[in-house]
Amino acid sequence: MGIIKRSKFFDLNVHSLPDYADSPGRMVLEAKEMAYSGICLTSLNPSNSFYDPNISSSFYKNFEIYNGIEIQVNNISALNKQVNRLIDKVDIILVSGGHEKINRAALENQKVDILARPASRGKPLNHVLAKAAADNGVAIDFNIDALTMHARGSRINTLAAMRLNVRLTRKYDASMVLTSSARSHYDLRGPREMMALGMLMGMTQDEALCALSIVPQAIIKRNTNKNRIMKGVEIVDMVEVVQ
Amino acid sequence: MKILPPTLRESNRYIAFSIQSEEQITRRDLINEINYSTTALLGDVGSCELGLRLFSFEDLKGIIRCTADTTWKTRAVLASVYSIKGIRTRIKVLGISGTVRGATEKYLLTESINEAEPERKITQESIECTIAINAINIHGSIINYYNNKIDLMLKDRQYIEILDRSNTGYIGITVFDLKDKEID
């Protein structure tokens, strides 16, 4: 238990007011009560102005707030266009998957951070896509809303697809993320509850812990690094190189 | 007859939980919903292994018992509760202990002393307020106000589809979102 207590937890897909019913502040407050260290407020509409965490920074002390976008498109050219346009504006880019073409386009794009809900239509990924995810550093998202919101038929199909996705990501060493995709504060779950739901999807306890703390921290660190240009290219201080 | 020796007894864990919901929940409804979600998630065989039993339940806080090696499964069952009788609900696990007394002292009593959680007020005369987020002006009346959190009932039908999308009854905001920063 000690290692769980020491970890920092992040939920990288939380929706708020222009799209869904709770204000950003309310979501932050509820997540803070549940012992999260930070959340990413994702908006669905790219024209929304993004939440400014500096407004009430005194109250939300010791809590990290990031802006994200969840891209929902039907064709590949629109996806690439939106990714290129938004890469400088937001911290984290998620692509809402489900369709096979969109899944593939998102996993082969290095600028995308997370592929959300790849199994939402009951179809699992395959070995080619899992390998592409590992090569391009795109994390595969395991969403708990399949377990909480759906029932019976659709829940069984989605869960079966998720179990295969866990096996594939484990085999090809791609990274997994557990997110809640909360539409109101009633959809948020505590970190240990998220881990328990992740363990129903076939993860081990260590993998679930990793998917909730270490992988999100790595994504945040990668994206907030100003010196990083793209995968493998980074601006390094000349002094450091000489020494 | 001799009682069952301690080595042969089932070893149990006691989970303290609290409930966040839009309205009051009765004990009977909670038990029904937990039974339903256990059988839906794990089936009859899985749910008999858990040995769930609700002990106390007062003021939206309570203790539930499960066997010692199925605490993670029980957490998953509690997390998969979506609504109780159509009322949106979230069950939050406060902590797990080996005895009822430990769970009560550690998680149920201390919180009410330390945080001094004010009673949930249901205002009779609805106080109105307006917030503005992303150029959307939302005007409504306050239903619940507790711990800096406010549940807002929408006045105009213009943004009703926002509530339909997230399947809740009220808009959830905080005191810090309000324009004039004054309530009561």
Interface residues (C-beta under 8 A of the other chain):
Chain A: H15 L17 P18 D19 Y20 A21 D22 S23 P24 G25 R26 L29 E30 M34 N48 S49 S56 F59 I144 L147 T148 M149 A151 R152 R183 S184 H185 Y186 D187 L188 R189 G190 R192 E193 M194 M195 A196 L197 M199 L200 Q205
Chain B: Q20 A40 L41 W72 K73 R75 A76 L78 A79 S80 V81 Y82 R88 T89 R90 K92 V93 I131 I133 N134 A135 I136 N148 K149 I162 L163 R165 S166 N167 T168 Y170 I171 G172 I173 T174 F176 D177
